[in-house]
Amino acid sequence: MKTRKLGNSDMEITVLGLGTWAIGGPWTYGWGSQDDDESVGAILRALELGINWIDTAAAYGLGHSEEIVAKALGEWKGPRPYVFTKCGTLSDAQGRVYRRLTAESVRAEAEASLRRLKVDAIDLYQCHWPVPGNLAETVEGWAEMVRLQKEGKVRWIGVSNFSDEEINAVSRIAPVTSLQPPYSLLRREIERTTLPVCKSRGIGVIAYSPMASGLLSGSMTAQRIATLPQDDWRRKSPDFNPPRLAANLALVERLRKVGARHGVSPGEVAIAWTLKNPAVTGAIVGARRPEQVDGFIGAASLELSAQDLAQIVA
């Protein structure tokens, strides 16, 4: 699989990385119940097919996703993949999510992630979300991440879901290795300024939700959405409900026609479209079962033509 250098790091990452949001299982922003054995199988299948990095977060399943990643790595016999995780998103006893990036909190989260992942160092430690309305605390958290990097507990540091202003603020303390933003055919707002700025500054971009949380996969229908578990966060997403849903499913049919010419799925076309942007280093694609990995892996080698691109955005 093709690789690209991630920002200012020494890591050559495959153009596809495995996302582990859903395998965390139930929590406030979970995807419903999940079978841990299938989760491990999905991770192992991704590694077998050449993916060399896994993206997780302490928030996913409140640590459970990291534990499943560690379990899979314990069973994997090949070279260890890069492990990326995140800090700054926490949940209280009532399940309410909040942001915290004090130095003390960031350090505690890093130590907990190291224990759950069973690694000596985190390859890429990312600030999951900035603290809303509190740039000072966001910067404080970043400064602590810099200290963790100097101590060797994390190798490289990046941000996720940051605005241009927030990237500028933390960059004054230390270079940002990477940005992890949502980017798909349904979420294109970062094309205006964020992607050009990252490209000009040498900041790697690892895009998440290139299939819009499964909506562009080709397997999602109005009927299936109606039967999603009550604890699947997508039931409340505007993209999965009228009036947006009809237009989104029409887009899927355009992706299906393009995919038919190449012998790939609509989801693989959606991912390849994301990777077409020169500022994007790689795309994070989630999987809950091994066969789902087989269903998206073709995106890594798919080259979309000008005709394809015109048809997709028609």
C-alpha positions as CSV (number, residue, x, y, z in Angstrom):
1,M,0.0,0.0,0.0
2,K,1.2,3.5,-0.8
3,T,2.7,5.5,2.0
4,R,3.1,9.2,2.7
5,K,5.2,11.1,5.2
6,L,3.1,12.5,8.1
7,G,4.0,16.1,8.6
8,N,7.3,16.8,10.3
9,S,7.5,13.2,11.7
10,D,9.7,10.3,10.7
11,M,6.6,8.2,10.1
12,E,5.7,7.0,6.6
13,I,2.0,6.0,7.0
14,T,-0.2,4.1,4.6
15,V,-2.8,6.2,2.9
16,L,-5.5,4.3,4.9
17,G,-5.5,3.9,8.6
18,L,-7.9,1.9,10.8
19,G,-10.3,3.9,12.9
20,T,-11.5,2.4,16.2
21,W,-14.3,4.7,17.3
22,A,-17.1,2.1,16.9
23,I,-15.2,-0.7,18.5
24,G,-15.1,1.2,21.8
25,G,-18.7,0.0,22.3
26,P,-21.5,1.9,24.1
27,W,-20.9,5.4,25.5
28,T,-22.5,8.8,25.0
29,Y,-21.2,8.9,21.4
30,G,-21.0,5.2,20.8
31,W,-22.3,3.2,17.8
32,G,-24.2,0.6,19.9
33,S,-23.0,-2.7,21.3
34,Q,-20.0,-4.3,19.8
35,D,-18.4,-7.8,19.8
36,D,-14.8,-7.6,21.1
37,D,-13.7,-10.7,19.2
38,E,-14.9,-9.2,15.9
39,S,-13.2,-5.9,16.8
40,V,-9.9,-7.8,17.3
41,G,-10.5,-9.6,14.0
42,A,-11.0,-6.3,12.2
43,I,-7.8,-4.9,13.5
44,L,-5.8,-8.0,12.5
45,R,-7.4,-8.1,9.1
46,A,-6.4,-4.4,8.5
47,L,-2.8,-5.2,9.4
48,E,-2.8,-8.3,7.2
49,L,-3.8,-6.1,4.3
50,G,-1.0,-3.7,4.8
51,I,-2.4,-0.9,6.9
52,N,0.4,0.3,9.2
53,W,-1.4,2.7,11.7
54,I,-4.3,2.5,14.1
55,D,-6.2,5.6,15.3
56,T,-8.0,5.4,18.7
57,A,-8.8,7.7,21.6
58,A,-9.2,7.5,25.3
59,A,-12.8,8.6,24.9
60,Y,-13.9,5.8,22.7
61,G,-15.8,3.5,25.0
62,L,-14.1,5.3,27.9
63,G,-10.9,3.5,27.4
64,H,-12.3,0.2,26.0
65,S,-11.2,0.9,22.4
66,E,-7.6,1.3,23.6
67,E,-7.8,-2.0,25.5
68,I,-9.1,-3.8,22.4
69,V,-6.2,-2.3,20.3
70,A,-3.8,-3.6,22.9
71,K,-5.4,-7.1,22.7
72,A,-5.1,-7.1,19.0
73,L,-1.5,-6.0,19.1
74,G,-0.8,-8.8,21.5
75,E,-2.0,-11.3,18.9
76,W,-0.3,-9.7,15.9
77,K,2.9,-11.5,14.8
78,G,4.1,-8.9,12.3
79,P,5.8,-5.5,12.8
80,R,4.0,-3.3,15.3
81,P,1.9,-0.7,13.5
82,Y,1.9,2.9,14.6
83,V,-0.5,3.7,17.4
84,F,-2.2,7.1,17.5
85,T,-4.5,8.1,20.4
86,K,-6.0,11.3,21.8
87,C,-6.7,13.2,25.0
88,G,-9.0,16.0,26.2
89,T,-12.5,14.4,25.9
90,L,-13.8,13.0,29.2
91,S,-17.1,11.8,30.6
92,D,-18.7,12.3,34.1
93,A,-20.6,9.7,36.1
94,Q,-23.8,10.6,34.3
95,G,-22.2,10.0,30.9
96,R,-22.0,13.7,30.1
97,V,-19.0,14.5,27.8
98,Y,-16.8,17.5,28.6
99,R,-13.4,18.9,27.5
100,R,-10.5,19.3,29.8
101,L,-6.9,20.2,28.8
102,T,-5.3,21.2,32.0
103,A,-1.7,20.1,32.3
104,E,-2.6,17.7,35.2
105,S,-5.5,16.1,33.2
106,V,-3.4,15.7,30.0
107,R,-0.6,14.0,31.9
108,A,-3.1,11.7,33.7
109,E,-4.7,10.7,30.4
110,A,-1.4,10.0,28.8
111,E,-0.3,7.7,31.6
112,A,-3.7,5.9,31.5
113,S,-3.5,5.5,27.7
114,L,0.0,4.1,27.9
115,R,-1.2,1.5,30.4
116,R,-4.2,0.5,28.4
117,L,-2.3,0.3,25.1
118,K,0.6,-1.5,26.7
119,V,3.1,0.5,24.7
120,D,6.3,2.3,25.9
121,A,5.5,5.4,23.8
122,I,2.5,6.7,21.9
123,D,3.5,7.3,18.3
124,L,1.1,10.2,17.8
125,Y,-0.6,11.9,20.7
126,Q,-3.4,14.2,19.6
127,C,-5.5,16.8,21.4
128,H,-9.0,15.4,20.6
129,W,-10.9,18.7,20.8
130,P,-10.1,22.2,21.9
131,V,-11.8,23.5,25.1
132,P,-14.7,25.6,23.9
133,G,-14.2,29.3,24.6
134,N,-11.0,28.6,26.6
135,L,-8.0,29.1,24.3
136,A,-5.7,29.4,27.3
137,E,-6.6,26.0,28.6
138,T,-6.2,24.5,25.1
139,V,-2.7,26.0,24.9
140,E,-1.9,24.7,28.5
141,G,-2.8,21.2,27.4
142,W,-0.6,21.5,24.3
143,A,2.3,22.7,26.4
144,E,2.0,19.6,28.5
145,M,1.9,17.4,25.4
146,V,5.2,19.0,24.4
147,R,6.6,18.1,27.8
148,L,5.4,14.5,27.4
149,Q,7.2,14.4,24.0
150,K,10.4,15.6,25.5
151,E,10.2,12.9,28.1
152,G,9.8,10.2,25.4
153,K,6.3,9.2,26.4
154,V,4.9,10.3,23.1
155,R,6.8,10.5,19.9
156,W,4.9,13.1,17.9
157,I,2.0,15.5,18.8
158,G,-0.9,16.7,16.8
159,V,-4.4,18.1,17.0
160,S,-7.9,17.1,16.0
161,N,-10.9,19.3,15.3
162,F,-8.9,22.5,15.7
163,S,-9.7,25.8,13.9
164,D,-7.1,27.8,12.0
165,E,-6.9,30.1,15.0
166,E,-6.3,27.3,17.5
167,I,-3.6,25.8,15.2
168,N,-1.9,29.1,15.1
169,A,-2.0,29.5,18.9
170,V,-0.4,26.1,19.7
171,S,2.1,26.4,16.9
172,R,3.7,29.3,18.7
173,I,4.8,26.8,21.4
174,A,5.8,23.8,19.2
175,P,5.3,22.6,15.7
176,V,2.0,20.7,15.0
177,T,2.8,17.3,13.3
178,S,-0.7,16.7,12.2
179,L,-4.4,17.8,12.1
180,Q,-7.2,15.3,12.2
181,P,-10.4,16.9,10.8
182,P,-13.6,15.5,9.5
183,Y,-13.4,15.5,5.7
184,S,-15.8,13.9,3.2
185,L,-18.0,14.8,0.3
186,L,-20.5,16.0,3.0
187,R,-18.0,17.9,5.0
188,R,-15.9,20.1,2.8
189,E,-15.5,23.3,4.8
190,I,-11.8,22.8,5.5
191,E,-11.0,23.1,1.8
192,R,-11.3,26.9,2.0
193,T,-8.4,27.8,4.3
194,T,-7.4,24.9,6.6
195,L,-6.1,22.4,4.0
196,P,-4.1,25.0,2.1
197,V,-2.6,26.3,5.4
198,C,-1.7,22.7,6.5
199,K,-0.1,22.1,3.1
200,S,2.0,25.3,3.1
201,R,3.2,24.7,6.7
202,G,4.0,21.0,6.3
203,I,1.3,19.8,8.7
204,G,0.1,16.3,7.9
205,V,-3.7,15.8,7.6
206,I,-5.4,12.5,8.5
207,A,-9.0,12.9,7.6
208,Y,-11.7,11.1,9.6
209,S,-15.1,10.0,8.5
210,P,-14.4,10.0,4.7
211,M,-17.5,7.8,4.3
212,A,-19.5,10.2,6.6
213,S,-19.8,7.6,9.4
214,G,-21.0,4.9,7.0
215,L,-23.6,7.0,5.2
216,L,-21.6,7.0,1.9
217,S,-20.6,3.3,2.2
218,G,-23.3,2.1,-0.1
219,S,-24.8,-0.2,2.5
220,M,-26.9,2.4,4.2
221,T,-30.5,2.9,3.4
222,A,-33.4,4.7,5.0
223,Q,-34.8,1.4,6.2
224,R,-31.5,0.4,7.8
225,I,-31.1,3.8,9.4
226,A,-34.6,3.4,10.9
227,T,-33.5,0.2,12.6
228,L,-30.2,1.5,14.1
229,P,-29.9,0.8,17.8
230,Q,-31.2,3.5,20.1
231,D,-27.7,4.0,21.5
232,D,-26.2,4.6,18.0
233,W,-25.4,8.3,17.9
234,R,-26.1,8.4,14.1
235,R,-29.9,8.3,14.8
236,K,-29.7,11.9,15.9
237,S,-27.4,13.1,13.2
238,P,-29.0,15.6,10.7
239,D,-27.1,13.8,7.8
240,F,-29.0,10.6,8.6
241,N,-32.4,12.2,8.8
242,P,-34.7,14.2,6.5
243,P,-34.4,16.6,4.8
244,R,-30.7,16.0,4.2
245,L,-31.0,12.2,3.9
246,A,-32.6,12.1,0.5
247,A,-29.8,14.2,-1.1
248,N,-27.1,12.2,0.7
249,L,-28.5,8.9,-0.6
250,A,-28.7,10.4,-4.1
251,L,-25.0,11.1,-3.8
252,V,-24.4,7.5,-2.9
253,E,-26.1,6.4,-6.1
254,R,-23.7,8.7,-8.1
255,L,-20.8,7.1,-6.2
256,R,-22.2,3.7,-7.0
257,K,-22.2,4.4,-10.8
258,V,-18.5,5.6,-10.6
259,G,-17.6,2.5,-8.5
260,A,-19.2,0.2,-11.1
261,R,-16.8,1.4,-13.7
262,H,-13.8,0.5,-11.4
263,G,-15.3,-2.6,-9.8
264,V,-15.3,-1.0,-6.3
265,S,-18.0,0.0,-3.8
266,P,-19.5,3.5,-3.4
267,G,-17.6,3.8,-0.1
268,E,-14.3,3.1,-1.7
269,V,-15.0,5.9,-4.2
270,A,-15.8,8.3,-1.4
271,I,-12.6,7.5,0.4
272,A,-10.5,7.8,-2.8
273,W,-12.1,11.2,-3.4
274,T,-10.9,12.4,0.0
275,L,-7.4,11.1,-0.7
276,K,-7.3,13.0,-4.0
277,N,-6.7,16.3,-2.2
278,P,-3.0,17.0,-2.2
279,A,-3.1,18.3,1.4
280,V,-4.4,15.0,2.8
281,T,-1.8,12.5,4.0
282,G,-4.2,9.7,4.9
283,A,-7.8,8.8,5.7
284,I,-9.1,7.1,8.8
285,V,-11.6,4.4,8.0
286,G,-13.4,2.5,10.8
287,A,-14.4,-1.2,10.8
288,R,-16.3,-3.3,13.2
289,R,-15.8,-6.7,11.5
290,P,-13.0,-8.1,9.3
291,E,-15.2,-8.2,6.2
292,Q,-15.7,-4.4,6.4
293,V,-11.9,-4.0,6.0
294,D,-12.1,-6.0,2.8
295,G,-14.9,-3.7,1.7
296,F,-12.8,-0.5,1.8
297,I,-9.2,-1.5,1.2
298,G,-9.6,-0.9,-2.6
299,A,-9.7,2.8,-2.0
300,A,-6.0,2.8,-1.4
301,S,-5.2,2.0,-5.1
302,L,-8.2,3.7,-6.8
303,E,-7.3,6.5,-9.1
304,L,-10.3,8.7,-10.0
305,S,-10.4,10.4,-13.4
306,A,-11.6,13.9,-14.2
307,Q,-14.8,12.2,-15.6
308,D,-15.3,10.4,-12.3
309,L,-14.8,13.6,-10.2
310,A,-17.2,15.5,-12.4
311,Q,-19.9,12.9,-12.0
312,I,-19.4,12.6,-8.2
313,V,-20.0,16.3,-7.6
314,A,-22.6,16.9,-10.3
